[in-house]
Amino acid sequence: MANWSDPRTADAATISVGERSAAYDAGLRSYMLSVYNYMTSGVLLTGIVALLFASSGAAQDIMFGPGLLKWVIVFSPLAFILVMNFGLNRMTTFGLQMSFWGFATAMGLSMSTIFLVYTGTSIAQTFFATSAAFAGLSLFGYTTKRNLSGLGSFLVMGVVGLLVASLLNLWLQSGPFQMAISAIGVLIFAGLTAYDTQRIKSMYGYVAGSDMVGKTAIMGALSLYLDFVNMFQFLLSFMGQRD
């Protein structure tokens, strides 16, 4: 028998693969757009809540006064993060959404003090500088072919070291040491922005077509939100002008 293949069969296979690839790319774009929409909305909600709380006068009394309420506000974002991470499989997508918005609101209350310490102009300048840096770093993480997983492990260890150094400086109260912590913090969260973007993008391949897509998008937004806010706060230590 002659060794040949029907070209129509080959064409059909090529079209099928092309259709699947196009469908995957469209799903990935929708998924990443959802991640960025959640993240951007969360940052804006935090900013609005922080500004309103600071303007009300309540932030001055609570955050700089005695009592336990300020500590509840300070640690409440951490509680939301723990609930979202450990309850991911049990929570519905809607429940995870509500937790994310609750987290962004709690962060707004805890970050209200920046409006009481720094000038509005310096806060705005730092915000736009952080936004530009974040956009560039996230674009790099999305488009690069280099595997950043090794860098991610190093950066996560850096975050742990940064936390230890920050706790140590609560006792030392050293201005130069704090500036060094801030400089290292900016670099660490800049790197994490690129790493997390690549990680979130790659996660889509595991959850595409499942009911975990929505949940994964929210958790991805949470990671990028934390990268942005931490980079903003550390950068504010350099660019911020105090009232």
Secondary structure, 3 states (H helix, E strand, C coil): CCCCCCHHHHHHHHHHHHHHHHHHHHHHHHHHHHHHHHHHHHHHHHHHHHHHHHHHCHHHHHHCCCCCHHHHHHHHHHHHHHHHHHCCCCCCHHHHHHHHHHHHHHHHHHHHHHHHHECHHHHHHHHHHHHHHHHHHHHHHHHCCCCCHHHHHHHHHHHHHHHHHHHHHHHHCCHHHHHHHHHHHHHHHHHHHHHHHHHHHHHHHHHCCCCCHHHHHHHHHHHHHHHHHHHHHHHHHHHCCEC
